[in-house]
């Protein structure tokens, strides 16, 4: 079972969220 780096997951999530918001509100 691979070790999940929470900070990596968090940064990926926040990046995806910001991209999603840009696409949604543009």
C-alpha positions as CSV (number, residue, x, y, z in Angstrom):
1,X,0.0,0.0,0.0
2,X,1.6,3.3,-1.1
3,X,2.1,6.1,1.4
4,X,-0.2,9.0,0.7
5,X,1.4,12.4,1.2
6,X,-1.3,14.6,2.5
7,X,0.3,17.8,1.6
8,X,0.7,16.6,-2.0
9,X,-2.9,15.6,-2.1
10,X,-3.9,19.0,-0.6
11,X,-1.9,20.9,-3.2
12,X,-3.3,18.9,-6.0
13,X,-6.9,19.4,-4.7
14,X,-6.4,23.1,-4.4
15,X,-4.9,23.4,-7.8
16,X,-7.8,21.5,-9.3
17,X,-10.2,23.6,-7.4
18,X,-8.7,26.9,-8.6
19,X,-8.7,25.6,-12.2
20,X,-12.3,24.5,-11.8
21,X,-13.3,27.9,-10.5
22,X,-11.5,29.7,-13.3
23,X,-13.3,27.6,-15.9
24,X,-16.6,28.0,-14.1
25,X,-16.5,31.7,-13.7
26,X,-14.8,32.8,-16.9
